[in-house]
Amino acid sequence: MSDLEKARAFFGKDIYASETTGIVITEVGDRYAKVELDLDERHYNALGHVMGGVYFTMSDFAFAIASNFNSDPCVTLASQIVFLNSARGRHLTAEARCLKDGRNTSFFEISITDEQGTSVAKVTTEGRKING
């Protein structure tokens, strides 16, 4: 079984991210994850823009995968999201990268873009390693 298959099997238990929203894990690596989402009517607000919670859920899921796959269990201590632009396309990608991996804490940056290359949000997340 490949790492991608293992990640999909384990994190598929996150029903909200994987089934309710439709986010799909497309890449995993060492302290790295990429998730993608095809937008549909359930992802938009009354103004016709993608709900901020969609971006945050994607970033939180990408962080969870990047910080926990083949690693000690880790939970979020704090996250900050900055909304940069409205998505122009119908497909979103979130990539989580570890900027610092300390003994007890870690720091990740998550970038969210649409298929046109529009940078729609940046998220920073501090994680805390816990005993499983």
TASULVEN-V733819 format. One record per residue. RES is the residue in one letter. SS is DSSP state (@ for helix, = for strand, . for the rest). OMEGA is omega in radians with two decimals (none if undefined). Layout:
res=RES ss=SS omega=OMEGA
res=RES ss=SS omega=OMEGA
This chain:
res=M ss=. omega=-3.14
res=S ss=. omega=3.09
res=D ss=@ omega=3.13
res=L ss=@ omega=3.11
res=E ss=@ omega=3.11
res=K ss=@ omega=3.14
res=A ss=@ omega=3.13
res=R ss=@ omega=3.13
res=A ss=@ omega=-3.10
res=F ss=@ omega=-3.05
res=F ss=@ omega=2.99
res=G ss=. omega=3.07
res=K ss=. omega=3.05
res=D ss=. omega=-3.00
res=I ss=@ omega=-3.11
res=Y ss=@ omega=-3.09
res=A ss=@ omega=-3.01
res=S ss=@ omega=-3.07
res=E ss=@ omega=-3.07
res=T ss=@ omega=-3.10
res=T ss=. omega=3.14
res=G ss=. omega=3.14
res=I ss=. omega=-3.12
res=V ss== omega=3.05
res=I ss== omega=-3.12
res=T ss== omega=3.09
res=E ss== omega=2.97
res=V ss== omega=3.11
res=G ss== omega=3.13
res=D ss=. omega=3.14
res=R ss=. omega=-3.11
res=Y ss== omega=3.02
res=A ss== omega=3.07
res=K ss== omega=3.09
res=V ss== omega=-3.10
res=E ss== omega=-3.10
res=L ss== omega=2.97
res=D ss== omega=-3.10
res=L ss=. omega=3.00
res=D ss=. omega=-3.01
res=E ss=@ omega=-3.12
res=R ss=@ omega=-3.07
res=H ss=@ omega=-3.05
res=Y ss== omega=3.09
res=N ss=. omega=-3.09
res=A ss=. omega=3.13
res=L ss=. omega=3.13
res=G ss=. omega=3.10
res=H ss=. omega=3.07
res=V ss== omega=3.10
res=M ss=. omega=3.10
res=G ss=@ omega=3.13
res=G ss=@ omega=3.08
res=V ss=@ omega=3.13
res=Y ss=@ omega=-3.11
res=F ss=@ omega=3.12
res=T ss=@ omega=3.10
res=M ss=@ omega=-3.11
res=S ss=@ omega=-3.13
res=D ss=@ omega=3.12
res=F ss=@ omega=3.12
res=A ss=@ omega=3.08
res=F ss=@ omega=-3.12
res=A ss=@ omega=-3.13
res=I ss=@ omega=-3.09
res=A ss=@ omega=-3.06
res=S ss=@ omega=-3.06
res=N ss=@ omega=-3.08
res=F ss=. omega=-3.11
res=N ss=. omega=-3.09
res=S ss=. omega=3.06
res=D ss=. omega=3.13
res=P ss=. omega=-3.07
res=C ss== omega=3.09
res=V ss== omega=-3.14
res=T ss== omega=2.98
res=L ss== omega=-3.12
res=A ss== omega=3.05
res=S ss== omega=3.04
res=Q ss== omega=3.13
res=I ss== omega=3.06
res=V ss== omega=3.10
res=F ss== omega=-3.03
res=L ss=. omega=-3.10
res=N ss=. omega=2.98
res=S ss=. omega=3.07
res=A ss=. omega=3.12
res=R ss=. omega=-3.11
res=G ss=. omega=-3.11
res=R ss=. omega=-3.13
res=H ss== omega=-3.12
res=L ss== omega=3.06
res=T ss== omega=3.05
res=A ss== omega=3.11
res=E ss== omega=3.13
res=A ss== omega=3.12
res=R ss== omega=3.11
res=C ss== omega=3.08
res=L ss== omega=3.09
res=K ss== omega=3.11
res=D ss== omega=-3.13
res=G ss=. omega=-3.13
res=R ss=. omega=-3.09
res=N ss=. omega=-3.11
res=T ss== omega=3.09
res=S ss== omega=-3.13
res=F ss== omega=-3.08
res=F ss== omega=2.98
res=E ss== omega=3.13
res=I ss== omega=3.13
res=S ss== omega=3.12
res=I ss== omega=-3.13
res=T ss== omega=2.99
res=D ss== omega=-3.06
res=E ss=. omega=3.08
res=Q ss=. omega=3.13
res=G ss=. omega=3.12
res=T ss=. omega=3.06
res=S ss== omega=-3.03
res=V ss== omega=3.13
res=A ss== omega=3.01
res=K ss== omega=3.14
res=V ss== omega=2.97
res=T ss== omega=-3.10
res=T ss== omega=3.03
res=E ss== omega=-3.14
res=G ss== omega=3.09
res=R ss== omega=3.11
res=K ss== omega=-3.11
res=I ss=. omega=3.04
res=N ss=. omega=-3.11
res=G ss=. omega=none
